[in-house]
Amino acid sequence: MKLSNKALHPRNKHQQPYDFAALCAAVPALSAFVRDNGYGQLSIDFANPDAVKTLNQALLKQLYSVAHWQLPDGFLCPAVPGRVDYLHYLADLLALLNKNKVPTGSKVQLLDTGCGANLIYPLLAQAEYGWKVTASELDPMAAEAAHLLIEQNQLQHKITLRQQPHSSHIFHGIIQPDDLFDLTLCNPPFHTSAEQAAAGSERKAKNLGYKKAELNFAGRSHELWCDGGELAFITTMIEESQSYAQQVLWFSSLVSKQDNLPALQKQLTQQGAEHQVINMQQGNKQSRILVWSFMPEKQRQLWAQFRWQKK
């Protein structure tokens, strides 16, 4: 079976099949997991969590100059091509206010809500665009792992980690009165229960041709599910976002289930936010980004002039 990266963002570095020679040169440990997939192509066993983690290490080192990356057992292992796609589409939003040029460097500030132990979005945002990132995390173990990645890659002045003290809050307790963020992003938990999360992992395994879900489809509970699932989580996020309407240019969240969009869009309209949906596709997987802003167009243009275009 040939995996096809259909409709990735044009700036995505993963348009072509993985170059395992280059990846193994970057991280020699990957060689132990590379094999012929039966179709005359090199691949790895994506049901093997160690293989997937080592592949991520190699991708991050070879393509993004992230020298150190590891993930404690039991945490969600991200797919790099899809994660970086999200960032590229958010960058396009900023480019629309910046003469079609993506603003780069520390003058752009991003808030990653729920960075996880993998810290994938802050690492990629820093590597691709040099943005300054604030990352929030609820789970103390995940926060400890993320903090280690920041230190190992000497990114203390570029990525800041904040612990979320309240499990029922998303922005409250994280965004401070003097903060200004150009973007927020979030990959929310989308299942409503542990049972639903387990069933989803089994479906994913079956779609890949495996008999059961292995560890790399797992994740700690807060990464995979919450009461009310994705809809409830993003609903709370939208409610809280209104408190920071003048501190954030664009809020955003991934929305896994398209059926959740109408209710979320209705809520945003009721709260007076301008909103849009950005569709993404990686291979056969379809997803979407919901973005919203409480600032009118003229105010967004002034924001860009003050934040990114000043001498």
Secondary structure, DSSP 8 states (H G I E B T S, - for coil): -----TT--TT-TTSS---HHHHHHH-GGGGGG-EE-SSS-EE--TT-HHHHHHHHHHHHHHHH--------TTS----HHHHHHHHHHHHHHHHTTTTT----STTSEEEEES-TTT-HHHHHHHHHH--EEEEEES-HHHHHHHHHHHHHTT-TTTEEEEE---TT-SSTTTS-TT--EEEEEE----BSSHHHHHHHHHHHHHHTT-SS--GGG---HHHHB-TTHHHHHHHHHHHHHGGGTTTEEEEEEEES-GGGHHHHHHHHHHTT-EEEEEEEEETTEEEEEEEEESS-HHHHHHHHHHHTS--
